[in-house]
Amino acid sequence: MLKRNVKFILFALGLFFSFSFAANASSVNGLFHHAGDPVAGNPNGKITIVEFFDYQCSHCVSMARVINSIIKANPDVRVVFKDFPIRGPVSEFAARAAIAANKQGKYYEFSHGLLATTLSLTDDTVLDIAKNTGLDINRLKKDMNGSAVNSEIKSTYSLAQDFKITGTPAFFIGKTNAKNSDSVNFVLGEMSQGELQDAIDKAKS
């Protein structure tokens, strides 16, 4: 009961807490329109969900199914993924592999596979899932340690620091064309599909 109440309080506080971007217009642009970020759903959707997540976070694993359902139910929503590996070397290995997979056009399929697996994540497991997803493993390994992946991870950490994000999952939800005069809702923690849908509907109003 206490766990549920804490979750509700976090959700309520997050849903109604808005970040004003008047002082730093580049922040919302970095959240919603960073060039290297993987995007799922409708790339031209009018509402954007940004998720900071880690592949070894159990709440992020649960959210993978919710995000998939939200994408199917909302044709006007785009989802931006911020790989935020904060749970050790395997998390970083998985994040690097996923970002590198984006270069082969298979980010969402591969990322979802990492989150959906029932196996413990190891470097070998990550590469096995990559192979089963149809990725070019040699190219993947090369790209994982390339400057583009390094830059993407560095950018995500920088944004997380700007917004004082220390845990996952963390969500930002708002109009895709949000600028410094708009507001973006922040929600920390796992949500049900209904709770995330409510946040989307609120962003539309």
Secondary structure as the mmCIF struct_conf table of DSSP 4:
data_model
#
loop_
_struct_conf.conf_type_id
_struct_conf.id
_struct_conf.beg_label_comp_id
_struct_conf.beg_label_asym_id
_struct_conf.beg_label_seq_id
_struct_conf.end_label_comp_id
_struct_conf.end_label_asym_id
_struct_conf.end_label_seq_id
HELX_RH_AL_P HELX_RH_AL_P1 LEU A 2 PHE A 16
STRN STRN1 SER A 18 SER A 20
BEND BEND1 ALA A 22 ALA A 23
HELX_RH_AL_P HELX_RH_AL_P2 ALA A 25 HIS A 33
TURN_TY1_P TURN_TY1_P1 ALA A 35 GLY A 36
STRN STRN2 VAL A 39 GLY A 41
TURN_TY1_P TURN_TY1_P2 PRO A 43 ASN A 44
BEND BEND2 LYS A 46 LYS A 46
STRN STRN3 ILE A 47 PHE A 53
TURN_TY1_P TURN_TY1_P3 TYR A 55 GLN A 56
HELX_RH_AL_P HELX_RH_AL_P3 SER A 58 ALA A 73
TURN_TY1_P TURN_TY1_P4 PRO A 75 ASP A 76
STRN STRN4 VAL A 77 ASP A 83
BEND BEND3 ARG A 87 ARG A 87
HELX_RH_AL_P HELX_RH_AL_P4 PRO A 89 ASN A 102
TURN_TY1_P TURN_TY1_P5 LYS A 103 GLY A 105
HELX_RH_AL_P HELX_RH_AL_P5 TYR A 107 ALA A 116
BEND BEND4 THR A 118 LEU A 119
HELX_LH_PP_P HELX_LH_PP_P1 SER A 120 LEU A 121
HELX_RH_AL_P HELX_RH_AL_P6 ASP A 123 ASN A 132
TURN_TY1_P TURN_TY1_P6 THR A 133 GLY A 134
HELX_RH_AL_P HELX_RH_AL_P7 ILE A 137 MET A 144
TURN_TY1_P TURN_TY1_P7 ASN A 145 ASN A 145
BEND BEND5 GLY A 146 GLY A 146
HELX_RH_AL_P HELX_RH_AL_P8 SER A 147 ASP A 162
TURN_TY1_P TURN_TY1_P8 PHE A 163 LYS A 164
BEND BEND6 GLY A 167 THR A 168
STRN STRN5 ALA A 170 LYS A 175
TURN_TY1_P TURN_TY1_P9 THR A 176 ASN A 177
TURN_TY1_P TURN_TY1_P10 ASN A 180 SER A 181
BEND BEND7 ASP A 182 ASP A 182
STRN STRN6 SER A 183 LEU A 188
BEND BEND8 GLY A 189 GLY A 189
HELX_RH_AL_P HELX_RH_AL_P9 GLN A 193 LYS A 204
#
